[in-house]
Amino acid sequence: MGLTTIAKIDDLGEARLLILALKSHGFHPIEGNEVGLAGFAGAIGPSGVPIVVPGSEAEDAKILLDSLREDFKKESIPDQSDQET
């Protein structure tokens, strides 16, 4: 069973939320302390926090992850209709 990186997330908080969401939906993402450079478990490179899952789960996990990220974007955009002009 190989591992597949399905995304690299710039924000550590968002990455943690996504990992938790994947777990709650039955996926098995690899925790940050389980990956990293030798001697530097969980080290995060300049390209972001890798979200890594078993290869057999990668396609479905990526679909869920992309959907969740779209929902995050919608929630972060202020609703202009509620603001007075």
PyMOL CGO cylinders between C-alpha atoms (Angstrom):
from pymol import cmd
from pymol.cgo import CYLINDER

trace = [
    CYLINDER, 0.00, 0.00, 0.00, 1.59, 3.24, -1.13, 0.3, 1, 1, 1, 1, 1, 1,
    CYLINDER, 1.59, 3.24, -1.13, 0.88, 6.73, 0.11, 0.3, 1, 1, 1, 1, 1, 1,
    CYLINDER, 0.88, 6.73, 0.11, -0.37, 9.60, -2.01, 0.3, 1, 1, 1, 1, 1, 1,
    CYLINDER, -0.37, 9.60, -2.01, -0.18, 13.34, -1.31, 0.3, 1, 1, 1, 1, 1, 1,
    CYLINDER, -0.18, 13.34, -1.31, -3.58, 14.76, -2.26, 0.3, 1, 1, 1, 1, 1, 1,
    CYLINDER, -3.58, 14.76, -2.26, -2.83, 18.40, -1.36, 0.3, 1, 1, 1, 1, 1, 1,
    CYLINDER, -2.83, 18.40, -1.36, -0.34, 20.78, 0.21, 0.3, 1, 1, 1, 1, 1, 1,
    CYLINDER, -0.34, 20.78, 0.21, -2.00, 23.31, 2.47, 0.3, 1, 1, 1, 1, 1, 1,
    CYLINDER, -2.00, 23.31, 2.47, -0.33, 26.63, 3.32, 0.3, 1, 1, 1, 1, 1, 1,
    CYLINDER, -0.33, 26.63, 3.32, -2.21, 27.15, 6.59, 0.3, 1, 1, 1, 1, 1, 1,
    CYLINDER, -2.21, 27.15, 6.59, -1.45, 24.75, 9.45, 0.3, 1, 1, 1, 1, 1, 1,
    CYLINDER, -1.45, 24.75, 9.45, -4.85, 25.31, 11.06, 0.3, 1, 1, 1, 1, 1, 1,
    CYLINDER, -4.85, 25.31, 11.06, -6.69, 24.54, 7.83, 0.3, 1, 1, 1, 1, 1, 1,
    CYLINDER, -6.69, 24.54, 7.83, -4.57, 21.42, 7.34, 0.3, 1, 1, 1, 1, 1, 1,
    CYLINDER, -4.57, 21.42, 7.34, -5.47, 20.18, 10.82, 0.3, 1, 1, 1, 1, 1, 1,
    CYLINDER, -5.47, 20.18, 10.82, -9.17, 20.75, 10.16, 0.3, 1, 1, 1, 1, 1, 1,
    CYLINDER, -9.17, 20.75, 10.16, -8.97, 18.92, 6.85, 0.3, 1, 1, 1, 1, 1, 1,
    CYLINDER, -8.97, 18.92, 6.85, -7.14, 15.96, 8.40, 0.3, 1, 1, 1, 1, 1, 1,
    CYLINDER, -7.14, 15.96, 8.40, -9.78, 15.75, 11.15, 0.3, 1, 1, 1, 1, 1, 1,
    CYLINDER, -9.78, 15.75, 11.15, -12.59, 15.96, 8.59, 0.3, 1, 1, 1, 1, 1, 1,
    CYLINDER, -12.59, 15.96, 8.59, -11.02, 13.21, 6.47, 0.3, 1, 1, 1, 1, 1, 1,
    CYLINDER, -11.02, 13.21, 6.47, -10.72, 11.00, 9.56, 0.3, 1, 1, 1, 1, 1, 1,
    CYLINDER, -10.72, 11.00, 9.56, -14.33, 11.65, 10.54, 0.3, 1, 1, 1, 1, 1, 1,
    CYLINDER, -14.33, 11.65, 10.54, -15.40, 10.49, 7.07, 0.3, 1, 1, 1, 1, 1, 1,
    CYLINDER, -15.40, 10.49, 7.07, -13.53, 7.20, 7.43, 0.3, 1, 1, 1, 1, 1, 1,
    CYLINDER, -13.53, 7.20, 7.43, -10.30, 8.07, 5.63, 0.3, 1, 1, 1, 1, 1, 1,
    CYLINDER, -10.30, 8.07, 5.63, -6.86, 7.43, 7.09, 0.3, 1, 1, 1, 1, 1, 1,
    CYLINDER, -6.86, 7.43, 7.09, -4.69, 10.52, 6.56, 0.3, 1, 1, 1, 1, 1, 1,
    CYLINDER, -4.69, 10.52, 6.56, -1.16, 10.30, 7.88, 0.3, 1, 1, 1, 1, 1, 1,
    CYLINDER, -1.16, 10.30, 7.88, -0.60, 12.57, 10.88, 0.3, 1, 1, 1, 1, 1, 1,
    CYLINDER, -0.60, 12.57, 10.88, 2.12, 15.22, 10.70, 0.3, 1, 1, 1, 1, 1, 1,
    CYLINDER, 2.12, 15.22, 10.70, 4.28, 13.43, 13.27, 0.3, 1, 1, 1, 1, 1, 1,
    CYLINDER, 4.28, 13.43, 13.27, 4.27, 10.31, 11.09, 0.3, 1, 1, 1, 1, 1, 1,
    CYLINDER, 4.27, 10.31, 11.09, 5.91, 12.02, 8.11, 0.3, 1, 1, 1, 1, 1, 1,
    CYLINDER, 5.91, 12.02, 8.11, 8.85, 14.36, 7.70, 0.3, 1, 1, 1, 1, 1, 1,
    CYLINDER, 8.85, 14.36, 7.70, 12.57, 14.38, 7.30, 0.3, 1, 1, 1, 1, 1, 1,
    CYLINDER, 12.57, 14.38, 7.30, 14.73, 11.93, 9.23, 0.3, 1, 1, 1, 1, 1, 1,
    CYLINDER, 14.73, 11.93, 9.23, 15.15, 13.36, 12.69, 0.3, 1, 1, 1, 1, 1, 1,
    CYLINDER, 15.15, 13.36, 12.69, 12.55, 16.05, 12.01, 0.3, 1, 1, 1, 1, 1, 1,
    CYLINDER, 12.55, 16.05, 12.01, 9.21, 14.26, 12.26, 0.3, 1, 1, 1, 1, 1, 1,
    CYLINDER, 9.21, 14.26, 12.26, 6.40, 16.42, 10.94, 0.3, 1, 1, 1, 1, 1, 1,
    CYLINDER, 6.40, 16.42, 10.94, 8.72, 18.99, 9.40, 0.3, 1, 1, 1, 1, 1, 1,
    CYLINDER, 8.72, 18.99, 9.40, 6.82, 21.26, 7.03, 0.3, 1, 1, 1, 1, 1, 1,
    CYLINDER, 6.82, 21.26, 7.03, 8.51, 22.47, 3.88, 0.3, 1, 1, 1, 1, 1, 1,
    CYLINDER, 8.51, 22.47, 3.88, 8.02, 25.74, 2.06, 0.3, 1, 1, 1, 1, 1, 1,
    CYLINDER, 8.02, 25.74, 2.06, 5.31, 24.22, -0.13, 0.3, 1, 1, 1, 1, 1, 1,
    CYLINDER, 5.31, 24.22, -0.13, 2.91, 23.68, 2.78, 0.3, 1, 1, 1, 1, 1, 1,
    CYLINDER, 2.91, 23.68, 2.78, 1.54, 20.90, 4.93, 0.3, 1, 1, 1, 1, 1, 1,
    CYLINDER, 1.54, 20.90, 4.93, 1.16, 17.71, 2.90, 0.3, 1, 1, 1, 1, 1, 1,
    CYLINDER, 1.16, 17.71, 2.90, -2.14, 15.87, 3.23, 0.3, 1, 1, 1, 1, 1, 1,
    CYLINDER, -2.14, 15.87, 3.23, -1.18, 12.23, 2.70, 0.3, 1, 1, 1, 1, 1, 1,
    CYLINDER, -1.18, 12.23, 2.70, -3.53, 9.23, 2.49, 0.3, 1, 1, 1, 1, 1, 1,
    CYLINDER, -3.53, 9.23, 2.49, -3.19, 5.60, 1.44, 0.3, 1, 1, 1, 1, 1, 1,
    CYLINDER, -3.19, 5.60, 1.44, -3.20, 5.32, -2.35, 0.3, 1, 1, 1, 1, 1, 1,
    CYLINDER, -3.20, 5.32, -2.35, -6.42, 3.29, -2.32, 0.3, 1, 1, 1, 1, 1, 1,
    CYLINDER, -6.42, 3.29, -2.32, -8.23, 6.23, -0.67, 0.3, 1, 1, 1, 1, 1, 1,
    CYLINDER, -8.23, 6.23, -0.67, -6.61, 9.05, -2.64, 0.3, 1, 1, 1, 1, 1, 1,
    CYLINDER, -6.61, 9.05, -2.64, -9.26, 9.65, -5.30, 0.3, 1, 1, 1, 1, 1, 1,
    CYLINDER, -9.26, 9.65, -5.30, -12.24, 9.79, -2.93, 0.3, 1, 1, 1, 1, 1, 1,
    CYLINDER, -12.24, 9.79, -2.93, -10.31, 11.67, -0.24, 0.3, 1, 1, 1, 1, 1, 1,
    CYLINDER, -10.31, 11.67, -0.24, -9.29, 14.31, -2.82, 0.3, 1, 1, 1, 1, 1, 1,
    CYLINDER, -9.29, 14.31, -2.82, -12.92, 14.83, -3.85, 0.3, 1, 1, 1, 1, 1, 1,
    CYLINDER, -12.92, 14.83, -3.85, -13.94, 15.38, -0.22, 0.3, 1, 1, 1, 1, 1, 1,
    CYLINDER, -13.94, 15.38, -0.22, -10.94, 17.62, 0.48, 0.3, 1, 1, 1, 1, 1, 1,
    CYLINDER, -10.94, 17.62, 0.48, -11.65, 19.82, -2.54, 0.3, 1, 1, 1, 1, 1, 1,
    CYLINDER, -11.65, 19.82, -2.54, -15.31, 20.11, -1.53, 0.3, 1, 1, 1, 1, 1, 1,
    CYLINDER, -15.31, 20.11, -1.53, -14.39, 21.10, 2.02, 0.3, 1, 1, 1, 1, 1, 1,
    CYLINDER, -14.39, 21.10, 2.02, -11.90, 23.72, 0.79, 0.3, 1, 1, 1, 1, 1, 1,
    CYLINDER, -11.90, 23.72, 0.79, -14.60, 25.23, -1.45, 0.3, 1, 1, 1, 1, 1, 1,
    CYLINDER, -14.60, 25.23, -1.45, -16.91, 25.41, 1.57, 0.3, 1, 1, 1, 1, 1, 1,
    CYLINDER, -16.91, 25.41, 1.57, -14.15, 27.12, 3.59, 0.3, 1, 1, 1, 1, 1, 1,
    CYLINDER, -14.15, 27.12, 3.59, -13.78, 29.73, 0.84, 0.3, 1, 1, 1, 1, 1, 1,
    CYLINDER, -13.78, 29.73, 0.84, -17.52, 30.41, 0.77, 0.3, 1, 1, 1, 1, 1, 1,
    CYLINDER, -17.52, 30.41, 0.77, -17.58, 30.85, 4.55, 0.3, 1, 1, 1, 1, 1, 1,
    CYLINDER, -17.58, 30.85, 4.55, -14.67, 33.30, 4.48, 0.3, 1, 1, 1, 1, 1, 1,
    CYLINDER, -14.67, 33.30, 4.48, -16.24, 35.62, 1.89, 0.3, 1, 1, 1, 1, 1, 1,
    CYLINDER, -16.24, 35.62, 1.89, -18.39, 38.26, 3.64, 0.3, 1, 1, 1, 1, 1, 1,
    CYLINDER, -18.39, 38.26, 3.64, -22.02, 38.40, 2.55, 0.3, 1, 1, 1, 1, 1, 1,
    CYLINDER, -22.02, 38.40, 2.55, -22.42, 41.80, 0.86, 0.3, 1, 1, 1, 1, 1, 1,
    CYLINDER, -22.42, 41.80, 0.86, -26.24, 41.67, 1.03, 0.3, 1, 1, 1, 1, 1, 1,
    CYLINDER, -26.24, 41.67, 1.03, -26.19, 42.13, 4.82, 0.3, 1, 1, 1, 1, 1, 1,
    CYLINDER, -26.19, 42.13, 4.82, -24.08, 45.28, 4.71, 0.3, 1, 1, 1, 1, 1, 1,
    CYLINDER, -24.08, 45.28, 4.71, -25.68, 48.69, 4.52, 0.3, 1, 1, 1, 1, 1, 1,
    CYLINDER, -25.68, 48.69, 4.52, -24.54, 51.02, 1.76, 0.3, 1, 1, 1, 1, 1, 1,
]
cmd.load_cgo(trace, "trace")
